[in-house]
Amino acid sequence: MTVLPRLPLLATLLAAASLHAEPMYFTPCSDTAVPGSLCSGLNVPGSYDAQGRGIGDPDAMHVFVRKIAADVPAGKPAKGTLWLVAGGPGESGASFYSLLPTLRRSFPGFEFLIPDHRGTGHSSRLCKVEESERSPGGRALAGAEWGSCFAGINLMPEYAGQFSITMAARDLQALIAGEQGKNKPPMYVYSVSYGTQLVLRTLQLGPLPVKGVIFDSLVPPQTDARWDLSQRSHVVNTVGMQVLAWCDADAACHAALGEPATTLYRRVLDKAQADPALLAKIPGKNLKHFLGGMLDVPAARARIPYLLQELDQGKDGELASVRATLTRAAAGLGSYPQSPLSIPLVNIISNSENNLQASLRPNWAAADIDRDEAELLFTSPLPRILLGGGLPTYPRDAYFGALPAKVPPTLVLQGTLDPKTPYAGAQAQVQALTQNKAGKVALSTVYNAPHFILWTAPACFEQASTRFIAGKPAQDCTLQFPPTN
């Protein structure tokens, strides 16, 4: 007798919670980014309350999704569906388009669903005018757009909260739930870098109807001060010193240098400080930053000792070669109208949730960073960028620093030479999930690999993914270092 009166209320709550958990209707895309792909999306609230119910206009924002059909014979159903969640924050799903050959080998017969999370790509942006595709800079900010975009956000500081990790997680939850169906193939989720944080947050909100999750380059525990974004230079330096140590231990590399790699590097740094002409040759006029950036690309990373040797000798042939290698690597990810990173979103999410500097060192200034990094040989510009702020932050919610109570079967792919999401940080995150008995979490170590295994170590990615889909135990893999080509 007491149950019946509650049914209308229960139905109302369920309806509110699943307001946007509806299937998308895909039609041929109007662009040519991925020929033959289909496009759709979901209209979502500008904000959600703590229970996940939309606040205000239920269609305040739009989340764009691209579908790439399974490579199967006509009339045959897909074997599975893979959601691809990009990193950043601020990066769109376009970063996956050029990687489709690896994805098809790794997930044969699968269809791919690639969303642009709110604030990125073709989804609703923080600056509707300045980040529109029709603006002078397209999706990127250009010229006067920087000032007007930032000024507009600062006039409405509460607007930043609509682009939080949790708001984006609510969107992802609705997208995936809307694709659930009795006769649909099994779904999986793949995410990389910041995308792993977004998926972890989504799993905190509740279970997802997926058979498994793959984390590529897993973020470290959110509250660990060793690895937050203000410590990025220390993370980069740890990897850079490992590369120099490799040269010392390798007979051919050590013979070519004729001295310890760090000795050579410090001499080159001294020369650069004394010779503006030498420093002017380095992109950004900062050798520590430039070499730190080389760690992301295996082919460039292997040339660091030889670049230092030529700089010491006053030559620049190796520098030109390395710059060409980095340009080719960046071009390999493709360039599409939705590709430009959303810098306002990077700024807001990073400073709101992934930068512990403000609470740990509230009076930290540029001079303090200079002293902190004085002895480092490899650095990142990120700590100084974060110091500038410039945009409002949003308050951390109850999900900050926590982990999901339960996760589906999970595979973590992590490189031992990752200068962005460190290997030790991923180990700590896996250990925390395991100790919490959240579910089965397997770590596949990719020795010598940097960030973004799908891109930098495709053979290892293919091996690990196919084993995971087949229900086989995870295996470690090794990226040849230095590369043969």
Salt bridges, closest charged atoms under 4 A:
ASP31 OD2 - ARG66 NH2 2.76
ASP49 OD2 - ARG53 NE 3.01
GLU131 OE2 - ARG125 NH2 3.13
GLU133 OE1 - HIS122 ND1 3.98
ASP171 OD2 - ARG118 NE 2.62
GLU179 OE1 - LYS184 NZ 3.49
ASP224 OD2 - ARG226 NH2 2.73
GLU259 OE2 - ARG267 NH2 2.57
ASP296 OD2 - LYS420 NZ 2.62
ASP312 OD2 - ARG267 NH2 2.98
ASP312 OD1 - LYS271 NZ 2.73
ASP316 OD2 - LYS281 NZ 3.92
GLU318 OE2 - ARG303 NE 2.84
GLU353 OE1 - ARG201 NH2 2.83
ASP368 OD1 - ARG371 NH2 2.36
ASP370 OD1 - ARG384 NH2 2.57
ASP372 OD2 - HIS234 NE2 2.76
GLU373 OE1 - ARG384 NH1 2.90
ASP397 OD1 - ARG201 NH1 3.93
ASP418 OD2 - HIS451 ND1 3.01
GLU462 OE1 - ARG105 NE 3.29
